[in-house]
Protein backbone atom coordinates (compact mmCIF):
# COMPACT_ATOMS: atom_id res chain seq x y z
CA UNK A 1 0.00 0.00 0.00
CA UNK A 2 1.43 3.39 -0.97
CA UNK A 3 0.93 6.60 0.95
CA UNK A 4 -1.22 9.04 -0.98
CA UNK A 5 0.40 12.40 -1.46
CA UNK A 6 -1.92 15.15 -0.24
CA UNK A 7 -1.71 18.72 -1.47
CA UNK A 8 -3.62 21.50 0.27
CA UNK A 9 -4.71 24.45 -1.94
CA UNK A 10 -3.92 27.65 -0.07
CA UNK A 11 -4.37 30.66 -2.36
CA UNK A 12 -3.66 32.02 -5.81
CA UNK A 13 0.02 32.80 -6.28
CA UNK A 14 -0.69 36.44 -7.16
CA UNK A 15 -2.32 36.89 -3.74
CA UNK A 16 1.10 36.44 -2.11
CA UNK A 17 3.06 39.68 -1.98
CA UNK A 18 6.63 39.39 -3.22
CA UNK A 19 9.08 38.97 -0.32
CA UNK A 20 6.32 39.30 2.29
CA UNK A 21 5.07 36.44 4.42
CA UNK A 22 1.52 35.17 4.72
CA UNK A 23 0.08 32.53 7.03
CA UNK A 24 -2.22 29.62 6.39
CA UNK A 25 -3.49 26.59 8.27
CA UNK A 26 -2.27 23.50 6.39
CA UNK A 27 -2.70 19.92 7.61
CA UNK A 28 -3.55 21.39 11.04
CA UNK A 29 -0.29 23.39 11.22
CA UNK A 30 0.34 27.14 11.02
CA UNK A 31 2.49 27.65 7.94
CA UNK A 32 4.32 30.77 6.74
CA UNK A 33 4.32 31.22 2.96
CA UNK A 34 6.81 33.30 0.99
CA UNK A 35 6.91 34.26 -2.70
CA UNK A 36 10.22 35.52 -4.02
CA UNK A 37 10.95 37.85 -6.91
CA UNK A 38 11.87 34.91 -9.15
CA UNK A 39 8.37 33.44 -8.64
CA UNK A 40 9.42 30.61 -6.34
CA UNK A 41 7.17 29.92 -3.34
CA UNK A 42 8.29 28.41 -0.02
CA UNK A 43 6.48 27.24 3.11
CA UNK A 44 7.92 26.95 6.63
CA UNK A 45 6.37 26.28 9.99
CA UNK A 46 5.38 29.70 11.35
CA UNK A 47 6.65 29.05 14.91
CA UNK A 48 9.94 30.82 15.72
CA UNK A 49 11.90 28.55 18.10
CA UNK A 50 14.00 31.45 19.46
CA UNK A 51 11.12 33.81 20.27
CA UNK A 52 8.78 30.89 21.07
CA UNK A 53 6.02 32.62 19.12
CA UNK A 54 4.26 32.29 15.77
CA UNK A 55 5.95 35.06 13.85
CA UNK A 56 8.10 33.80 10.96
CA UNK A 57 5.60 35.14 8.41
CA UNK A 58 6.33 38.65 9.72
CA UNK A 59 10.05 38.26 9.08
CA UNK A 60 12.38 39.97 6.64
CA UNK A 61 13.11 38.02 3.46
CA UNK A 62 16.58 38.20 1.99
CA UNK A 63 19.53 36.26 0.54
CA UNK A 64 22.86 35.17 1.96
CA UNK A 65 24.96 34.26 -1.04
CA UNK A 66 22.58 31.91 -2.94
CA UNK A 67 20.43 31.00 0.07
CA UNK A 68 16.94 32.54 0.31
CA UNK A 69 16.05 33.12 3.96
CA UNK A 70 13.65 34.75 6.37
CA UNK A 71 14.75 36.46 9.59
CA UNK A 72 12.07 36.96 12.25
CA UNK A 73 11.50 40.52 13.48
CA UNK A 74 12.55 39.71 17.07
CA UNK A 75 16.14 38.69 16.26
CA UNK A 76 18.56 38.25 13.38
CA UNK A 77 18.67 34.46 13.08
CA UNK A 78 17.88 33.58 9.48
CA UNK A 79 16.08 30.40 8.37
CA UNK A 80 16.74 28.85 4.95
CA UNK A 81 13.44 29.00 3.06
CA UNK A 82 14.31 25.78 1.20
CA UNK A 83 15.13 23.57 4.21
CA UNK A 84 14.04 25.39 7.40
CA UNK A 85 17.58 25.20 8.84
CA UNK A 86 18.81 28.12 10.89
CA UNK A 87 21.73 29.83 9.15
CA UNK A 88 23.19 30.98 12.46
CA UNK A 89 22.76 27.90 14.66
CA UNK A 90 23.12 24.49 13.00
CA UNK A 91 21.24 22.80 15.85
CA UNK A 92 18.00 24.69 15.20
CA UNK A 93 15.49 24.35 12.38
CA UNK A 94 11.82 24.85 11.60
CA UNK A 95 9.66 22.54 9.47
CA UNK A 96 9.83 23.08 5.71
CA UNK A 97 6.97 21.97 3.48
CA UNK A 98 6.75 20.88 -0.15
CA UNK A 99 5.15 23.55 -2.33
CA UNK A 100 4.01 23.58 -5.94
CA UNK A 101 2.00 25.98 -8.06
CA UNK A 102 -0.56 24.45 -10.41
CA UNK A 103 -2.67 26.65 -12.69
CA UNK A 104 -1.79 29.66 -10.52
CA UNK A 105 -2.85 27.98 -7.25
CA UNK A 106 -0.32 27.48 -4.43
CA UNK A 107 -0.48 23.92 -3.09
CA UNK A 108 1.30 22.90 0.11
CA UNK A 109 2.20 19.28 0.66
CA UNK A 110 3.60 17.46 3.62
CA UNK A 111 6.56 18.38 5.75
CA UNK A 112 9.84 17.72 3.96
CA UNK A 113 11.63 14.67 5.28
CA UNK A 114 8.46 13.31 6.93
CA UNK A 115 7.57 9.76 6.01
Secondary structure, DSSP 8 states (H G I E B T S, - for coil): -------EEEEEGGGS-BT-EEEEEETTEEEEEEE-TTS-EEEEESEETTTTEE-GGGSEEEEETTEEEEE-TTS--EEETTT-BBSS-TT-B--EEEEEEETTEEEEEEETT--
